[in-house]
């Protein structure tokens, strides 16, 4: 709408620029020099020379070629900016609500209650001795004990004040922290009868003051009720009343209500003033309606209301809040055109606008003007400066400004620290970000959810995902409740590593966040017309885990309910477009479309009037696909099988695993870097016969390597050694080339050493495989060593690729997961041997390009894991070498053969895994059924025993005396004493031993049944010595209820000794005292 001004404002030229300000400016010159103000920004440097590749050939110019999301697959602005947008109310100190001169703020041009004071106005029967000033009244109330009513002395003193003074008293009480007393006092005045002398104080001034005080208690509804009461009682409402009420609605988050109040004000014929319009601009800014906010300026002029400096400041801030910095600069131009001189608030807003545009030079110029003019540099100023450095990627400047802030004696707040941590994180300075976080806590500044989000993001950028998890754990332990933004940040930090145990932890956190309701899957009900999963504005990690969880739900429903189990239409939203204020994640948009196409899913892109990116599939077709092995293979590609097991170790074990992998792979890549720095190829030296036969020679080396059982990397090292020899030899005839290839393979085998699982083939075996004599092979090996000056080191692309896969933890996956992660890149590495264009690139670069290209081809996010970016230093595609390698790798990926082989093998492994899982489930079901049958048999045995015990009880009751041992035996064996009670038949008559009562249930056949996990047997009566017959009979009567004996009784009686009472143990050893001891035979 407006063009931005040419400069931030004129320098100091008036009398306000004294010697003290010039001295202050000169004292800051070192800072200005370090901030880069002396040089011309954007000055073009000399053009870099043409790049030369590892093969000695000039690399083609990338011509602006960019591989999107090679390194940092971030949304525009990054996760930290999304967090700040979402937490804007907490993180934007430049908004009017945070400033002392905000429109409608208490004491800043709000409701005009007047200064007031002892007005001498008479009120009823008041005595002159009862007069109180406003200050005395506040002191009187301050001395009151909590809970005591307001004193009568105060009420008598109000008779000597006019309503303006009473309004001031109400406000001063609130400022003193006695806002509850303010409401208590005004409620007491409202409750007086209409004719009471003090009732006159309930007028427009006190009502307006009380409405404005509702901010303290966030009581917007009470403020609305007070306005309604004013209407009902016929109390005048003026512009200050409505403006105060609008401000209350703003502070309470009731922004639409504020607009309704403004409309009602206009409808009642009340003319807004400049403060009202300032408040209206603030409302539109907080609602994101920047165009309407700008329109208020025209409305003011049409109504004859002249804008004030605060009007322009509020409008600039509103445009900044709506992310319209150019409009903000245009408003600043109008401010200068209207003849206003910028104040500190203006410059703070101006710094914010230039910072949003990335114009750090303009930001620093505005800061310099503030110093020249002697304007106060507050925490808002420095926070805006540091935030501008953050957006410009100047973490060093941000730290310098933070030091200047401390020298100025300006205490940093949470917003300052948040911006500084974010700036360090964007500069990959995770150590400094962590140090700032520690300094923040030492200064007594409490971290909030935005702080932890910035810290987690900084640690993730530094590859410190374990420290990021520690920060998240610390956040929860300190009672700072994580929200969806924090979960997005920590889950994405873990997922972006590409490391299997980190991704397992990400899934664990994702499941926890889902249980708390932060992320939800789409409802898959067959009775609905359409079900959609919305991935818009999610980070890559959360989006992939959401998709994985959703697909698992689809598979479960399809397996249980068939084709009709899903809704008629199932959709995935990857870009909400204009339907959302948040920018979508373009990585997810591409990855989901690529993944579904790669695995043959029935999803198709459709044109939607609401969304920009939508994939739809008919429910029956999706259900049919979900029951196929290809669907399981697609799910496995999102979350490789075995990943959860790899992350199931204890935290210490996982930390040790991560430390070990990082250290070992770091050492390995160090060796790779040293090799590539000290070795290279010379493609221009390769002879024509070699170039003509190179493809055949590589094919032969692969065949011989397979026949000899060599590892892939050994054969690939041999190919690289062959290329090194061809680059070094001045002449190489066609007839000797096969022997040279055999010698290169033998040298690579010798350098690799014996394998742990199998002995290395001998030179004779290698010679036999190539059809040459062993002496000739060894002689050629000697010649190659001489040619290469005894330097036969070769680190091939395949070896680099396996270092990358090792860093990602592929060895901890099962067979299916290993193939999902490594199958396609290894096939592409074999094909890359034949591509001459890749010989001009370092092996580590080729391996990175292959891994990136194949992951992008099948939609595996992250395309380039952050763990590998940290390991290799290949953060972005900024070099022609990487661009060249990625082009070639993507060309290889377009060959359909490898994708077909990969899909077929992955599907076969998924089918085998599903079959194995089904067999395991069947075995578990069979075991459970067998256990159920055994438990049923044991219950039947217990019932039989209980019946026999009941028969014994009946017999004892009939005889009115102790049963004989024969009767006891017959009761328990179901026959005569000789049929099953040998141990009992030997007992003396009339002396039934306790061994008869401790017959284990196992002796009746079958195992020992259990109840509650403890073996069951008839109770021992060892503790009944000296008790009466009735007590013994009572216990015997309880035998059928043996299953419900109390735990304490079972413990008191003790367990049956091994072997049972009738297994030859003595009476004392078996705790088998005779019943004669119980006086039953008396």
Buried (B, 14 or more C-beta within 10 A) or exposed (E): EBEBBEEBBEEBEEEEBEEEBEEEBEEBEEBBEBBBBEEEEEEEEEEEEEBBBBBBBEBBEBEEBEBEBBBBBBBEEBBBBBBBBBBEEBBBBBBBBBBEBBBBBBEBBBBBBEEBBBEEEEBEEBEEEBBBBBEEBBEBBEEBEEEEEBEEEBBBBBBBBBBBBBBBBBBBBBBBEBBEBBBBBBEBBBEBEEEBBBBBBBBBBBBBBBBBBBBBBEBBEBBBEBBEEBEEEEBEBBBBBBBBBBBBBBBBEBBEBBBBBBEBBEEEEBEBBBBBBBBBBBBBBBBBBBEBBBEBBEBBEEEEBEBBBBBBBBBBBBBBBBBBBBBBBBBBBBBBEEEBEBBBBBBBBBBBBBBBBBBBBBBBBBBBBBBBBBBBBBBBBBBBBBBBBBBBBBBBBBBBBBEBBBEEEBEBBBBBBBBBBBBBBBBBBBEBBBBBBEBBEEEEBEBBBBBBBBBBBBBBBBBBBBBBBBBBEBBEEEEBEBBBBBBBBBBBBBBBBBBBBBBBBBBBBBEEBBEEEBBEBBEBEBEBEEBBBBBBBBBBBBBBBBBBBBBBBBBEBBEEEEBEBBBBBBBBBBBBBEBBEEBBBBBBBBBBBBBBBBBBBBBEEEEBEEBBBBBBBBBBBBBBBBBBBBBBBBBBBBBBBBBBBBBEBEEEEBBEBBEEBBEEBEEBBEEBBEBBEEBBBBBEBBBEBBEEBBEEBBEBBBEBBEEBEBBBBBBBBBBBBBBBBBBBBEEBEEEBBBBBBBBBBBBBBBBBEEEEEEEBBEBEBBBBBBEBEBEBBBEBBEBBBEBBEEEBBBBBBBBBBBBBBBBBBBEBBBEBBBBBBBBBBBBBBBBBBEBBBBBBBBBBBBBBBBBBBBBBBBBBBBBBBBBBBBBBEBBBBEBBBBBBBBBBBBEBBEEEEBBEEBBEBBBBBBBEBEEEEEEEEEEEEEEEEEEEEEEEBBEEBBEBBBEBBBBBBEBBEEEEEBBBBBBBBBBBBBEEBEEBBEBBBEBEEBBBBBBBBBBBBBBBEEEBBEBEEEBBBBBBBBBBEEBEBEEBBEBBBBBBEBBEBEEEEBEEBEEBBEEBBBEEBEEEEBBBBBBBBBEBBE
